[in-house]
Amino acid sequence: MQKNDRVYLAVLLSAVFVLYFSWALILPFGAGPDEPLRFDIVHFILRYHALPVAGDPRLSYAAGQTYAAMPFFSYILSALLCMFAKGVGISAAPYLVSRMVSVGAGVAAVYFVHRIAGMLFREMITRRFVPLFFAFIPQFAFICAYTNQDAFMVMLSAATMFLWLKGLEDNWSIRTTAWLGVVLGVMLLTYINGYLLIAASFVIVLLSYRGRGTRAFYGKLLLCVGIMAAVSGWFFIRSGLLYHGDLLGLSTTDRIAERLATGKDKPSVRLASTIHLRGFADMLFDTVWPLETFRSFWATFGSMSLSINPDYYLCIFGLHVLAFVGLSAAFMEKLRQGWRTLFHRPFALMLPLVALGAFALHAHYSLTSDFQPQGRYMYPGLVAIVLLLVLGFEKVLAGRVKRWFYLLVSLGFVLVQLFCVYQRLFGYYFVQ
Protein backbone atom coordinates (compact mmCIF):
# COMPACT_ATOMS: atom_id res chain seq x y z
CA MET A 1 0.00 0.00 0.00
CA GLN A 2 1.49 3.34 -1.07
CA LYS A 3 1.96 6.22 1.37
CA ASN A 4 -0.78 8.37 -0.22
CA ASP A 5 -3.17 5.43 -0.05
CA ARG A 6 -2.34 4.86 3.63
CA VAL A 7 -3.02 8.53 4.36
CA TYR A 8 -6.33 8.37 2.48
CA LEU A 9 -7.34 5.23 4.39
CA ALA A 10 -6.42 6.80 7.76
CA VAL A 11 -8.44 9.93 6.99
CA LEU A 12 -11.41 7.91 5.72
CA LEU A 13 -11.49 5.57 8.73
CA SER A 14 -11.15 8.50 11.14
CA ALA A 15 -13.99 10.37 9.45
CA VAL A 16 -16.14 7.25 9.40
CA PHE A 17 -15.52 6.61 13.10
CA VAL A 18 -16.56 10.17 13.96
CA LEU A 19 -19.63 9.83 11.74
CA TYR A 20 -20.84 6.50 13.16
CA PHE A 21 -20.07 7.63 16.70
CA SER A 22 -22.14 10.76 16.08
CA TRP A 23 -25.06 8.58 15.00
CA ALA A 24 -24.61 6.47 18.16
CA LEU A 25 -24.63 9.58 20.36
CA ILE A 26 -27.66 11.17 18.72
CA LEU A 27 -29.93 8.13 18.54
CA PRO A 28 -31.90 7.69 21.78
CA PHE A 29 -31.91 4.25 23.33
CA GLY A 30 -34.43 2.08 21.51
CA ALA A 31 -34.35 4.11 18.30
CA GLY A 32 -33.00 1.10 16.41
CA PRO A 33 -35.23 -1.89 15.60
CA ASP A 34 -35.58 -4.12 18.68
CA GLU A 35 -32.61 -2.50 20.39
CA PRO A 36 -34.08 -2.94 23.92
CA LEU A 37 -34.48 -6.69 23.28
CA ARG A 38 -30.98 -6.93 21.82
CA PHE A 39 -29.44 -4.96 24.66
CA ASP A 40 -31.31 -7.19 27.12
CA ILE A 41 -28.83 -9.96 26.23
CA VAL A 42 -25.91 -7.61 26.86
CA HIS A 43 -27.43 -6.42 30.14
CA PHE A 44 -28.01 -9.99 31.33
CA ILE A 45 -24.38 -10.99 30.70
CA LEU A 46 -23.18 -7.76 32.29
CA ARG A 47 -25.31 -8.23 35.39
CA TYR A 48 -25.08 -11.98 35.99
CA HIS A 49 -21.74 -12.81 34.31
CA ALA A 50 -23.40 -15.72 32.54
CA LEU A 51 -24.95 -16.42 29.15
CA PRO A 52 -28.74 -16.14 29.12
CA VAL A 53 -31.07 -19.08 28.54
CA ALA A 54 -34.29 -18.47 26.65
CA GLY A 55 -37.21 -18.77 29.06
CA ASP A 56 -35.29 -17.37 32.05
CA PRO A 57 -37.70 -15.01 33.88
CA ARG A 58 -34.86 -12.53 34.43
CA LEU A 59 -34.95 -11.71 30.71
CA SER A 60 -37.30 -9.21 29.14
CA TYR A 61 -39.95 -10.58 26.77
CA ALA A 62 -41.38 -7.51 25.07
CA ALA A 63 -44.07 -8.72 22.66
CA GLY A 64 -43.09 -12.24 23.72
CA GLN A 65 -39.75 -11.99 21.91
CA THR A 66 -36.21 -12.78 23.01
CA TYR A 67 -32.87 -13.17 21.23
CA ALA A 68 -31.45 -15.44 23.93
CA ALA A 69 -31.88 -18.72 22.05
CA MET A 70 -30.20 -17.66 18.81
CA PRO A 71 -26.46 -17.08 18.20
CA PHE A 72 -25.43 -13.74 19.74
CA PHE A 73 -21.64 -13.44 19.62
CA SER A 74 -21.58 -9.68 19.07
CA TYR A 75 -23.69 -9.19 22.21
CA ILE A 76 -21.08 -11.12 24.18
CA LEU A 77 -18.47 -8.69 22.84
CA SER A 78 -20.70 -5.76 23.84
CA ALA A 79 -21.03 -7.12 27.37
CA LEU A 80 -17.27 -7.65 27.67
CA LEU A 81 -16.68 -4.10 26.46
CA CYS A 82 -19.14 -2.80 29.07
CA MET A 83 -17.30 -4.74 31.77
CA PHE A 84 -13.99 -3.31 30.61
CA ALA A 85 -15.38 0.23 30.55
CA LYS A 86 -16.74 -0.17 34.06
CA GLY A 87 -13.43 -1.64 35.25
CA VAL A 88 -11.39 1.33 34.00
CA GLY A 89 -13.80 3.87 35.42
CA ILE A 90 -15.66 4.98 32.26
CA SER A 91 -19.06 6.20 33.42
CA ALA A 92 -20.85 6.22 30.05
CA ALA A 93 -24.26 4.61 29.85
CA PRO A 94 -23.91 0.85 29.19
CA TYR A 95 -26.16 1.02 26.12
CA LEU A 96 -23.79 3.58 24.57
CA VAL A 97 -20.72 1.48 25.35
CA SER A 98 -22.52 -1.52 23.86
CA ARG A 99 -23.10 0.43 20.64
CA MET A 100 -19.35 0.83 20.20
CA VAL A 101 -19.14 -2.77 18.97
CA SER A 102 -21.39 -1.81 16.05
CA VAL A 103 -19.40 1.38 15.48
CA GLY A 104 -16.13 -0.55 15.45
CA ALA A 105 -17.57 -3.24 13.18
CA GLY A 106 -18.66 -0.56 10.72
CA VAL A 107 -15.20 1.00 10.62
CA ALA A 108 -13.62 -2.45 10.16
CA ALA A 109 -16.04 -3.20 7.31
CA VAL A 110 -14.93 -0.01 5.54
CA TYR A 111 -11.30 -1.11 5.97
CA PHE A 112 -11.95 -4.48 4.34
CA VAL A 113 -13.92 -2.89 1.50
CA HIS A 114 -10.94 -0.59 0.91
CA ARG A 115 -8.67 -3.64 0.72
CA ILE A 116 -11.08 -5.38 -1.67
CA ALA A 117 -11.20 -2.31 -3.93
CA GLY A 118 -7.40 -2.16 -3.98
CA MET A 119 -7.22 -5.75 -5.22
CA LEU A 120 -10.13 -5.52 -7.65
CA PHE A 121 -9.69 -2.18 -9.45
CA ARG A 122 -6.67 -0.67 -11.19
CA GLU A 123 -7.46 3.05 -11.23
CA MET A 124 -6.84 5.02 -8.02
CA ILE A 125 -10.05 7.05 -8.42
CA THR A 126 -12.12 3.85 -8.35
CA ARG A 127 -10.14 2.36 -5.48
CA ARG A 128 -10.88 5.43 -3.40
CA PHE A 129 -14.49 5.79 -4.50
CA VAL A 130 -15.58 2.27 -3.53
CA PRO A 131 -14.93 2.41 0.26
CA LEU A 132 -16.25 5.98 0.47
CA PHE A 133 -19.43 5.07 -1.41
CA PHE A 134 -19.90 2.08 0.90
CA ALA A 135 -19.08 3.93 4.13
CA PHE A 136 -21.48 6.81 3.54
CA ILE A 137 -24.60 4.77 2.77
CA PRO A 138 -27.03 6.26 5.33
CA GLN A 139 -28.65 2.94 6.21
CA PHE A 140 -25.29 1.32 6.87
CA ALA A 141 -24.31 4.21 9.13
CA PHE A 142 -27.61 3.72 10.95
CA ILE A 143 -27.05 0.02 11.68
CA CYS A 144 -23.56 0.93 12.92
CA ALA A 145 -25.10 3.17 15.57
CA TYR A 146 -27.12 0.85 17.83
CA THR A 147 -26.78 -2.60 19.42
CA ASN A 148 -27.43 -5.24 16.77
CA GLN A 149 -25.71 -8.04 14.89
CA ASP A 150 -26.21 -6.60 11.39
CA ALA A 151 -23.14 -4.34 11.46
CA PHE A 152 -20.96 -7.14 12.79
CA MET A 153 -22.26 -9.50 10.10
CA VAL A 154 -21.51 -6.95 7.34
CA MET A 155 -17.97 -6.65 8.68
CA LEU A 156 -17.58 -10.43 8.59
CA SER A 157 -18.99 -10.58 5.05
CA ALA A 158 -16.46 -7.94 3.92
CA ALA A 159 -13.64 -9.88 5.61
CA THR A 160 -14.85 -13.08 3.95
CA MET A 161 -14.84 -11.53 0.49
CA PHE A 162 -11.39 -10.06 1.10
CA LEU A 163 -10.19 -13.57 1.94
CA TRP A 164 -11.77 -14.85 -1.28
CA LEU A 165 -9.50 -12.53 -3.24
CA LYS A 166 -6.49 -13.62 -1.16
CA GLY A 167 -7.40 -17.24 -1.82
CA LEU A 168 -7.62 -16.63 -5.55
CA GLU A 169 -4.13 -15.06 -5.41
CA ASP A 170 -2.36 -17.78 -3.42
CA ASN A 171 -4.55 -20.80 -4.35
CA TRP A 172 -5.97 -20.95 -0.84
CA SER A 173 -2.77 -21.16 1.17
CA ILE A 174 -2.80 -22.61 4.66
CA ARG A 175 -2.78 -19.08 6.11
CA THR A 176 -5.72 -17.89 4.00
CA THR A 177 -7.66 -21.10 4.65
CA ALA A 178 -7.11 -20.82 8.40
CA TRP A 179 -8.27 -17.20 8.50
CA LEU A 180 -11.31 -18.09 6.41
CA GLY A 181 -12.15 -20.78 8.97
CA VAL A 182 -11.91 -18.25 11.80
CA VAL A 183 -14.11 -15.68 10.05
CA LEU A 184 -16.73 -18.24 9.00
CA GLY A 185 -16.69 -19.75 12.49
CA VAL A 186 -17.51 -16.36 13.98
CA MET A 187 -20.14 -15.88 11.26
CA LEU A 188 -21.85 -19.02 12.54
CA LEU A 189 -22.22 -17.26 15.91
CA THR A 190 -23.90 -14.14 14.57
CA TYR A 191 -26.64 -13.24 12.13
CA ILE A 192 -28.23 -16.35 10.62
CA ASN A 193 -28.77 -14.70 7.21
CA GLY A 194 -24.98 -14.35 7.08
CA TYR A 195 -24.74 -18.12 6.60
CA LEU A 196 -25.20 -17.29 2.94
CA LEU A 197 -21.53 -16.22 2.89
CA ILE A 198 -20.51 -19.58 4.35
CA ALA A 199 -22.19 -21.47 1.52
CA ALA A 200 -20.76 -19.02 -1.03
CA SER A 201 -17.25 -19.52 0.38
CA PHE A 202 -17.31 -23.24 -0.29
CA VAL A 203 -18.68 -22.62 -3.79
CA ILE A 204 -15.87 -20.23 -4.73
CA VAL A 205 -13.26 -22.61 -3.32
CA LEU A 206 -14.66 -25.44 -5.45
CA LEU A 207 -14.71 -23.20 -8.53
CA SER A 208 -11.22 -21.78 -8.13
CA TYR A 209 -8.96 -24.27 -6.36
CA ARG A 210 -6.19 -25.51 -8.63
CA GLY A 211 -5.83 -29.19 -7.83
CA ARG A 212 -9.26 -30.28 -6.63
CA GLY A 213 -9.29 -33.88 -5.52
CA THR A 214 -5.72 -33.83 -4.20
CA ARG A 215 -4.72 -34.54 -0.63
CA ALA A 216 -3.80 -30.88 -0.19
CA PHE A 217 -7.31 -29.83 -1.23
CA TYR A 218 -9.05 -32.13 1.22
CA GLY A 219 -6.55 -31.26 3.93
CA LYS A 220 -7.26 -27.53 3.59
CA LEU A 221 -10.99 -28.20 3.47
CA LEU A 222 -10.77 -30.15 6.72
CA LEU A 223 -8.61 -27.42 8.25
CA CYS A 224 -11.23 -24.76 7.43
CA VAL A 225 -14.14 -26.85 8.72
CA GLY A 226 -12.16 -27.86 11.81
CA ILE A 227 -11.38 -24.25 12.72
CA MET A 228 -15.03 -23.30 12.14
CA ALA A 229 -16.07 -26.08 14.53
CA ALA A 230 -13.48 -25.06 17.12
CA VAL A 231 -14.62 -21.43 17.02
CA SER A 232 -18.38 -22.00 17.09
CA GLY A 233 -19.02 -25.59 18.13
CA TRP A 234 -19.33 -24.82 21.84
CA PHE A 235 -22.38 -22.62 21.27
CA PHE A 236 -24.26 -25.20 19.23
CA ILE A 237 -23.46 -27.98 21.71
CA ARG A 238 -24.84 -25.71 24.43
CA SER A 239 -27.97 -24.93 22.40
CA GLY A 240 -28.53 -28.59 21.55
CA LEU A 241 -28.41 -29.53 25.22
CA LEU A 242 -30.53 -26.61 26.45
CA TYR A 243 -33.15 -26.57 23.70
CA HIS A 244 -33.50 -30.28 22.91
CA GLY A 245 -31.60 -30.26 19.63
CA ASP A 246 -32.73 -26.82 18.43
CA LEU A 247 -29.22 -25.71 17.45
CA LEU A 248 -30.15 -22.30 16.03
CA GLY A 249 -32.86 -21.59 18.60
CA LEU A 250 -35.48 -20.68 16.00
CA SER A 251 -38.13 -23.15 17.14
CA THR A 252 -37.47 -22.29 20.78
CA THR A 253 -37.86 -18.57 20.05
CA ASP A 254 -41.16 -19.14 18.21
CA ARG A 255 -42.45 -21.42 20.96
CA ILE A 256 -41.75 -18.84 23.66
CA ALA A 257 -43.26 -16.06 21.57
CA GLU A 258 -46.38 -18.13 20.90
CA ARG A 259 -46.80 -18.63 24.64
CA LEU A 260 -46.01 -15.11 25.87
CA ALA A 261 -47.06 -12.80 23.05
CA THR A 262 -50.54 -11.49 22.48
CA GLY A 263 -52.51 -10.60 19.36
CA LYS A 264 -50.55 -9.87 16.22
CA ASP A 265 -47.21 -10.51 17.94
CA LYS A 266 -47.81 -14.27 18.05
CA PRO A 267 -45.81 -16.10 15.34
CA SER A 268 -48.94 -17.94 14.20
CA VAL A 269 -50.75 -14.63 13.66
CA ARG A 270 -47.76 -13.12 11.82
CA LEU A 271 -47.65 -16.17 9.57
CA ALA A 272 -51.38 -15.90 8.91
CA SER A 273 -50.84 -12.33 7.70
CA THR A 274 -48.79 -13.68 4.77
CA ILE A 275 -51.19 -16.44 3.74
CA HIS A 276 -53.19 -14.08 1.52
CA LEU A 277 -50.10 -13.68 -0.66
CA ARG A 278 -50.31 -16.21 -3.47
CA GLY A 279 -46.56 -16.24 -4.01
CA PHE A 280 -43.50 -14.18 -4.76
CA ALA A 281 -45.03 -12.45 -7.80
CA ASP A 282 -48.04 -11.37 -5.74
CA MET A 283 -45.76 -9.90 -3.06
CA LEU A 284 -43.55 -8.23 -5.66
CA PHE A 285 -46.30 -6.56 -7.70
CA ASP A 286 -49.30 -6.19 -5.37
CA THR A 287 -47.71 -4.95 -2.14
CA VAL A 288 -45.34 -2.22 -0.93
CA TRP A 289 -42.68 -4.86 -0.26
CA PRO A 290 -40.28 -4.01 -3.15
CA LEU A 291 -40.54 -0.24 -2.64
CA GLU A 292 -40.11 -0.40 1.13
CA THR A 293 -37.26 -2.89 0.81
CA PHE A 294 -35.47 -0.56 -1.60
CA ARG A 295 -36.02 2.52 0.55
CA SER A 296 -34.97 0.83 3.77
CA PHE A 297 -31.91 -0.71 2.12
CA TRP A 298 -30.57 2.79 1.50
CA ALA A 299 -32.12 5.10 4.12
CA THR A 300 -35.01 4.43 6.50
CA PHE A 301 -34.37 4.98 10.19
CA GLY A 302 -36.03 4.32 13.52
CA SER A 303 -38.61 1.54 13.37
CA MET A 304 -39.10 1.94 9.61
CA SER A 305 -40.74 5.30 10.32
CA LEU A 306 -38.17 7.95 9.43
CA SER A 307 -37.17 8.45 5.79
CA ILE A 308 -35.51 11.30 3.90
CA ASN A 309 -36.23 13.37 0.80
CA PRO A 310 -37.79 11.29 -2.04
CA ASP A 311 -35.28 12.80 -4.48
CA TYR A 312 -32.53 10.81 -2.75
CA TYR A 313 -34.23 7.51 -3.51
CA LEU A 314 -34.81 8.63 -7.10
CA CYS A 315 -31.09 9.37 -7.50
CA ILE A 316 -30.19 5.98 -6.04
CA PHE A 317 -32.58 4.34 -8.49
CA GLY A 318 -30.82 6.19 -11.29
CA LEU A 319 -27.48 4.77 -10.12
CA HIS A 320 -29.00 1.29 -10.26
CA VAL A 321 -30.20 1.84 -13.82
CA LEU A 322 -26.77 3.06 -14.92
CA ALA A 323 -25.05 0.10 -13.27
CA PHE A 324 -27.56 -2.33 -14.77
CA VAL A 325 -26.76 -1.06 -18.26
CA GLY A 326 -23.04 -1.59 -17.65
CA LEU A 327 -23.46 -5.04 -16.09
CA SER A 328 -25.77 -6.14 -18.90
CA ALA A 329 -23.19 -5.07 -21.48
CA ALA A 330 -20.44 -6.95 -19.63
CA PHE A 331 -22.62 -10.06 -19.35
CA MET A 332 -23.46 -10.05 -23.07
CA GLU A 333 -19.75 -9.73 -23.90
CA LYS A 334 -18.99 -12.79 -21.83
CA LEU A 335 -21.81 -14.75 -23.46
CA ARG A 336 -20.45 -13.91 -26.91
CA GLN A 337 -17.10 -15.32 -25.80
CA GLY A 338 -18.85 -18.49 -24.57
CA TRP A 339 -20.74 -19.06 -21.34
CA ARG A 340 -17.87 -21.05 -19.89
CA THR A 341 -15.82 -17.85 -19.72
CA LEU A 342 -18.07 -16.75 -16.85
CA PHE A 343 -16.20 -19.23 -14.67
CA HIS A 344 -12.83 -17.67 -15.51
CA ARG A 345 -13.54 -14.91 -12.97
CA PRO A 346 -15.02 -16.72 -9.96
CA PHE A 347 -15.04 -13.65 -7.70
CA ALA A 348 -17.07 -11.63 -10.21
CA LEU A 349 -19.37 -14.62 -10.67
CA MET A 350 -20.01 -14.85 -6.91
CA LEU A 351 -21.10 -11.22 -6.59
CA PRO A 352 -24.51 -11.57 -8.31
CA LEU A 353 -25.02 -14.97 -6.67
CA VAL A 354 -24.52 -13.47 -3.21
CA ALA A 355 -26.72 -10.46 -4.02
CA LEU A 356 -29.51 -12.64 -5.42
CA GLY A 357 -29.13 -15.07 -2.52
CA ALA A 358 -29.60 -12.27 -0.01
CA PHE A 359 -32.67 -11.09 -1.91
CA ALA A 360 -34.10 -14.62 -2.02
CA LEU A 361 -33.62 -15.15 1.73
CA HIS A 362 -35.30 -11.83 2.47
CA ALA A 363 -38.24 -12.66 0.20
CA HIS A 364 -38.58 -16.17 1.64
CA TYR A 365 -38.70 -14.82 5.20
CA SER A 366 -41.39 -12.29 4.30
CA LEU A 367 -43.47 -14.94 2.53
CA THR A 368 -43.17 -17.76 5.04
CA SER A 369 -42.61 -16.18 8.44
CA ASP A 370 -43.12 -12.46 8.92
CA PHE A 371 -43.96 -9.85 6.28
CA GLN A 372 -41.23 -7.30 6.97
CA PRO A 373 -39.93 -5.33 3.97
CA GLN A 374 -36.77 -4.22 5.76
CA GLY A 375 -33.79 -3.72 3.48
CA ARG A 376 -31.30 -4.53 6.23
CA TYR A 377 -32.36 -8.17 5.91
CA MET A 378 -30.50 -8.09 2.60
CA TYR A 379 -27.29 -6.80 4.18
CA PRO A 380 -25.44 -10.11 3.84
CA GLY A 381 -25.28 -8.98 0.22
CA LEU A 382 -24.45 -5.32 0.88
CA VAL A 383 -20.76 -5.51 -0.06
CA ALA A 384 -21.55 -7.57 -3.16
CA ILE A 385 -24.25 -5.10 -4.26
CA VAL A 386 -21.92 -2.11 -3.83
CA LEU A 387 -19.21 -3.87 -5.86
CA LEU A 388 -21.71 -4.78 -8.58
CA LEU A 389 -22.85 -1.17 -8.83
CA VAL A 390 -19.27 0.03 -9.23
CA LEU A 391 -18.46 -2.68 -11.77
CA GLY A 392 -21.46 -1.47 -13.75
CA PHE A 393 -20.26 2.14 -13.53
CA GLU A 394 -16.81 1.07 -14.71
CA LYS A 395 -18.27 -0.48 -17.84
CA VAL A 396 -20.13 2.61 -19.06
CA LEU A 397 -17.93 5.44 -17.75
CA ALA A 398 -14.36 6.39 -18.58
CA GLY A 399 -11.86 9.20 -18.40
CA ARG A 400 -12.99 12.62 -17.22
CA VAL A 401 -16.64 11.64 -17.17
CA LYS A 402 -15.94 8.84 -14.72
CA ARG A 403 -13.76 11.02 -12.52
CA TRP A 404 -16.40 13.74 -12.27
CA PHE A 405 -19.15 11.19 -11.76
CA TYR A 406 -17.32 9.58 -8.83
CA LEU A 407 -16.51 12.96 -7.32
CA LEU A 408 -20.13 14.14 -7.55
CA VAL A 409 -21.57 10.90 -6.17
CA SER A 410 -19.04 10.96 -3.32
CA LEU A 411 -19.86 14.56 -2.49
CA GLY A 412 -23.57 13.78 -2.66
CA PHE A 413 -23.30 10.85 -0.25
CA VAL A 414 -21.20 12.87 2.21
CA LEU A 415 -23.72 15.72 2.16
CA VAL A 416 -26.65 13.32 2.62
CA GLN A 417 -24.87 11.83 5.64
CA LEU A 418 -24.38 15.26 7.20
CA PHE A 419 -28.03 16.06 6.52
CA CYS A 420 -29.15 12.77 8.10
CA VAL A 421 -27.07 13.15 11.24
CA TYR A 422 -27.12 16.83 12.01
CA GLN A 423 -30.51 17.86 10.67
CA ARG A 424 -32.87 14.94 10.09
CA LEU A 425 -32.03 12.84 13.17
CA PHE A 426 -31.04 15.60 15.58
CA GLY A 427 -34.03 17.66 14.55
CA TYR A 428 -36.40 14.68 14.81
CA TYR A 429 -35.31 13.50 18.24
CA PHE A 430 -34.28 16.71 19.99
CA VAL A 431 -35.83 19.77 18.32
CA GLN A 432 -39.45 18.70 17.94
TIMARVEX-571904 format. One record per residue (C-alpha): residue in three letters; x negated, y, z negated. Coordinates in steps of 0.02 Angstrom, whole numbers, plus 50000, padded with zeros to 5 digits. Layout:
N
alaXYZ;...
//
This chain:
432
met500005000050000;gln499255016750054;lys499025031149932;asn500395041850011;asp501595027150003;arg501175024349818;val501515042749782;tyr503175041849876;leu503675026149780;ala503215034049612;val504225049749651;leu505715039649714;leu505745027849564;ser505575042549443;ala507005051849527;val508075036249530;phe507765033049345;val508285050949302;leu509825049249413;tyr510425032549342;phe510035038149165;ser511075053849196;trp512535042949250;ala512315032449092;leu512325047948982;ile513835055849064;leu514965040749073;pro515955038448911;phe515955021248834;gly517225010448924;ala517175020649085;gly516505005549180;pro517624990649220;asp517794979449066;glu516304987548980;pro517044985348804;leu517244966648836;arg515494965348909;phe514724975248767;asp515654964148644;ile514414950248689;val512964962048657;his513724967948493;phe514014950048434;ile512194945048465;leu511594961248385;arg512664958948231;tyr512544940148201;his510874935948285;ala511704921448373;leu512474917948543;pro514374919348544;val515534904648573;ala517144907648668;gly518604906148547;asp517654913248398;pro518854924948306;arg517434937448279;leu517484941548464;ser518654953948543;tyr519974947148661;ala520694962548746;ala522034956448867;gly521544938848814;gln519874940048905;thr518114936148850;tyr516434934248939;ala515734922848803;ala515944906448897;met515104911749060;pro513234914649090;phe512714931349013;phe510824932849019;ser510794951649046;tyr511854954148890;ile510544944448791;leu509244956648858;ser510354971248808;ala510514964448631;leu508644961748616;leu508344979548677;cys509574986048547;met508654976348412;phe506994983448469;ala507695001248472;lys508374999148297;gly506724991848238;val505695006748300;gly506905019448229;ile507835024948387;ser509535031048329;ala510425031148497;ala512135023048507;pro511965004248540;tyr513085005148694;leu511905017948771;val510365007448732;ser511264992448807;arg511555002148968;met509675004148990;val509574986149052;ser510694991049198;val509705006949226;gly508074997249227;ala508794983849341;gly509334997249464;val507605005049469;ala506814987749492;ala508024984049635;val507464999949723;tyr505654994549701;phe505984977649783;val506964985549925;his505474997049955;arg504334981849964;ile505544973150083;ala505604988450197;gly503704989250199;met503614971350261;leu505074972450383;phe504844989150472;arg503344996650560;glu503735015250561;met503425025150401;ile505025035350421;thr506065019350417;arg505075011850274;arg505445027250170;phe507255028950225;val507795011350176;pro507475012049987;leu508125029949976;phe509725025350070;phe509955010449955;ala509545019649794;phe510745034049823;ile512305023949861;pro513515031349733;gln514335014749689;phe512655006649656;ala512165021149543;phe513815018649452;ile513535000149416;cys511785004649354;ala512555015949221;tyr513565004249109;thr513394987049029;asn513714973849161;gln512854959849256;asp513114967049430;ala511574978349427;phe510484964349361;met511134952549495;val510754965249633;met508994966849566;leu508794947849570;ser509504947149747;ala508234960349804;ala506824950649720;thr507434934649803;met507424942449976;phe505694949749945;leu505094932149903;trp505894925850064;leu504754937450162;lys503244931950058;gly503704913850091;leu503814916950277;glu502074924750270;asp501184911150171;asn502284896050217;trp502994895350042;ser501394894249942;ile501404887049767;arg501394904649695;thr502864910549800;thr503834894549767;ala503564895949580;trp504144914049575;leu505654909649679;gly506074896149551;val505954908749410;val507064921649497;leu508364908849550;gly508344901349375;val508764918249301;met510074920649437;leu510934904949373;leu511114913749205;thr511954929349272;tyr513324933849394;ile514124918249469;asn514384926549640;gly512494928349646;tyr512374909449670;leu512604913549853;leu510774918949855;ile510254902149782;ala511094892749924;ala510384904950052;ser508634902449981;phe508664883850014;val509344886950190;ile507934898950236;val506634887050166;leu507334872850273;leu507364884050426;ser505614891150406;tyr504484878750318;arg503104872450432;gly502924854050392;arg504634848650332;gly504644830650276;thr502864830850210;arg502364827350031;ala501904845650010;phe503654850950062;tyr504534839349939;gly503284843749803;lys503634862449821;leu505504859049826;leu505394849249664;leu504304862949588;cys505614876249629;val507074865849564;gly506084860749409;ile505694878849364;met507524883549393;ala508044869649273;ala506744874749144;val507314892849149;ser509194890049146;gly509514872049094;trp509674875948908;phe511194886948936;phe512134874049038;ile511734860148915;arg512424871548778;ser513984875448880;gly514264857148922;leu514214852448739;leu515264867048677;tyr516574867148815;his516754848648854;gly515804848749018;asp516364865949079;leu514614871449127;leu515084888549199;gly516434892049070;leu517744896649200;ser519074884249143;thr518744888648961;thr518934907248998;asp520584904349090;arg521224892948952;ile520874905848817;ala521634919748921;glu523194909348955;arg523404906948768;leu523014924448707;ala523534936048848;thr525274942548876;gly526254947049032;lys525284950749189;asp523604947549103;lys523914928749098;pro522904919549233;ser524474910349290;val525374926849317;arg523884934449409;leu523834919249521;ala525694920549554;ser525424938349615;thr524404931649761;ile525594917849813;his526594929649924;leu525054931650033;arg525154919050173;gly523284918850200;phe521754929150238;ala522524937750390;asp524024943150287;met522884950550153;leu521784958850283;phe523154967250385;asp524654969050269;thr523854975350107;val522674988950046;trp521344975750013;pro520144980050158;leu520274998850132;glu520064998049943;thr518634985549960;phe517744997250080;arg518015012649973;ser517485004249811;phe515954996549894;trp515285014049925;ala516065025549794;thr517505022249675;phe517195024949491;gly518025021649324;ser519305007749332;met519555009749519;ser520375026549484;leu519095039749529;ser518595042349710;ile517755056549805;asn518115066849960;pro518895056450102;asp517645064050224;tyr516275054150137;tyr517115037550176;leu517405043150355;cys515555046950375;ile515105029950302;phe516295021750424;gly515415030950565;leu513745023950506;his514505006550513;val515105009250691;leu513385015350746;ala512535000550664;phe513784988450738;val513384994750913;gly511524992150883;leu511734974850804;ser512884969350945;ala511594974651074;ala510224965250981;phe511314949750968;met511734949851153;glu509874951451195;lys509494936051091;leu510914926251173;arg510224930551346;gln508554923451290;gly509424907651228;trp510374904751067;arg508934894750994;thr507914910750986;leu509034916350842;phe508104903850734;his506424911750775;arg506774925450648;pro507514916450498;phe507524931750385;ala508534941950510;leu509694926950533;met510004925750346;leu510554943950329;pro512254942150415;leu512514925150333;val512264932750160;ala513364947750201;leu514754936850271;gly514574924750126;ala514804938750000;phe516334944650095;ala517054926950101;leu516814924349913;his517654940849876;ala519124936749990;his519294919149918;tyr519354925949740;ser520694938649785;leu521734925349874;thr521594911249748;ser521314919149578;asp521564937749554;phe521984950749686;gln520614963549651;pro519964973449801;gln518384978949712;gly516904981449826;arg515654977449688;tyr516184959149704;met515254959549870;tyr513654966049791;pro512724949449808;gly512644955149989;leu512234973449956;val510384972550003;ala510784962150158;ile512124974550213;val510964989450192;leu509614980750293;leu510864976150429;leu511434994150442;val509635000150461;leu509234986650589;gly510734992750687;phe510135010750677;glu508415005450735;lys509134997650892;val510065013050953;leu508965027250888;ala507185031950929;gly505935046050920;arg506495063150861;val508325058250858;lys507975044250736;arg506885055150626;trp508205068750614;phe509585055950588;tyr508665047950441;leu508255064850366;leu510065070750378;val510785054550308;ser509525054850166;leu509935072850124;gly511785068950133;phe511655054250012;val510605064349889;leu511865078649892;val513325066649869;gln512445059249718;leu512195076349640;phe514025080349674;cys514585063849595;val513535065749438;tyr513565084249399;gln515255089349466;arg516435074749495;leu516025064249342;phe515525078049221;gly517025088349272;tyr518205073449260;tyr517655067549088;phe517145083649000;val517915098849084;gln519725093549103;
//
